[in-house]
């Protein structure tokens, strides 16, 4: 299929579903026309509601969904594919790093993508390449096996995006791409997220704040480090007067222990702002070994908002990535191209709010005041 043919396919409107699957009912098979009649709307309105396209008022949408549930209607995706030349499948190219134990937030993201795809009537095909992911992507494009691609773990000049743009394939991603490439992305403000964590621990009375992040080439790690420095600067704290520790998985525990036992700047930090919940968990473990009480002797914040944050004791204060919201937006952006053609809108930035836990306990300031008294 040529790029022109692909683009023409994307410009096609959403076609209505054919009769639904058989259902044991006296009236026989339930069809989209039955739903339209029960809801008091046109057939195309029902199709728009089921496909998430077009403009439909809230009252009409509610009547359609109520009729669908009452009649037990199920869209016949196979028949719809024959009419629309669509497969009803989206491919998620899963980076192997997301299979590593402890990468909880991206595992939650995978689940959220599958749920968001299902709500739109699509199946999600998970692709885990052994080598260059573009090889498998080219095979799927050539075989017309999927309607769109979903990506994550992005680089600014991501070669996967270059391939999809050249092929004219719909796609969307969690993470930014550089300005020369299509801006079909949804991302969080990493800089603002860490800055909010710094503001929080300062407001709670912590004074000697350190940052522990990952040493990597990923732009999100750089943004989190920059957010830490910027927040300190707003409070008149020069960057060279704060501990800033960049680690990898192999060195994280050793370096955090060194930070808490032999601080470069004299007194050990009384709070650690980290670039991930995984690093925060490591800080918890080291603090336990050193008999430091989280929240009172040592404040800790994370970044991810993964399930581990609520499993720790005390619970972790963490910058929360809204994976359900992001997954829904990513799927919507990809399918918007499938249904309406090229998307020239800019990328979307979603807030990553700070979720308070007990690891930055407010009782610390009160205890200090009582000790002075």
PyMOL commands that set and color helices and strands:
alter all, ss='L'
color gray80, all
select helices_A, chain A and resi 3-11+32-39+43-51+58-71+77-84+96-99+104-119+133-142+159-167+190-203+219-234+239-241+252-261+277-289+308-311+323-340+363-372
alter helices_A, ss='H'
color red, helices_A
select strands_A, chain A and resi 89-93+123-127+148-152+170-174+185-188+209-214+244-247+271-274+299-304+317-320+348-350+354-355
alter strands_A, ss='S'
color yellow, strands_A
deselect
rebuild
show_as cartoon
